[in-house]
Amino acid sequence: MKARRKRYRNRNKKWGKMLLMTGIAVFIIFILFNFLGRFIPSEEEKKAEDYKKAAEMAGCTWQELVTYDTVRYENNLKNVNPYLSAVDFVKMYYEIYNYVETENGGYWALVSGGTLSDSSSIWSWFGLDSGSDLNAVLKASKKYQKPEFVIRFSPKELNDLIIEKGFSEKQIQWLDRLMTSGSLDEMLGSSYALPDYIESAEQGYFAWPTPALHVITSKFASARKHPVFGITRAHNGVDISGDNAEGSPVVAIDNGVVISVDLNGGERGINIKVQHNIGNDIWISRYQHLSTVQVAEGQSVTKNTTIGTVGNTGVGTGPHLHLELTYNGVLIDPLLLIVDK
Ligand SMILES: [Zn+2]
């Protein structure tokens, strides 16, 4: 009887121990996965890395490559292969030689040569399927590392490429704005398609917010050194200033409703938010560091009407307007959508 009880107790102990060990193991695995997860790059980070690598292989800048795709694919880079786009950026120079035997040795005689300046002629020269990416093209070219061939790749100018591809006037304007907006990091971080009415706006969809001020003093950036705090942080909008900025009018960039007037906005200073409903889209423009406000919460405003004046309230280095813009809740570079006419 005693022995049986003892055996029973021992078995119970053994089960308890196993349960504890399993618990600890599960816990360790859980912590490990959480920890490792931080080092697994996100989809956007992977895409950005691929753009950089593909551009390096093609010899262009990654900004050029991203901009080219952003315009072609209307901001939707999700299913785009950067290495395929990179083929468009290269032209190929080749020479073919033939060995000619002579009595005193022999020599390599040039048989033919030329420049292939578009992707389809490069694919067909190598006998590759159309749609082969730059990895495949470079791999194919390795087979020609023989004395009878010379093959060299060089990058095209973006300007030449857009002519070759027949970019429309609208697309070229879009591309120019992207190349000067400095927001490519941000764009890659949040690839979303902009609606048609934005894409088709020739001169920027929204109105310029400061009719008398035309100097962009700071652009939208995912991270920049803050002029006052000295630390690196995102700049979520665009700063506009100019001569006699203090008291200069600020206008609504589109028809909308004033959803907030904040007279005590901390580092934002006096600021106004206006909501613009366009179809199912919600755009919110926010005007910061104002000196005066000329609208009230709930008030409807029309495009280009004065809503306040430029000031230096909150934290800043001098009177300027800081304009922020969100599209369905996503911060977006205002310079992509407003053009100083
Ligand atoms: Zn600012």
Residues whose N, C-alpha, C, O or C-beta is under 5 A from the ligand:
A	BS01	ZN	V238 D239 H322
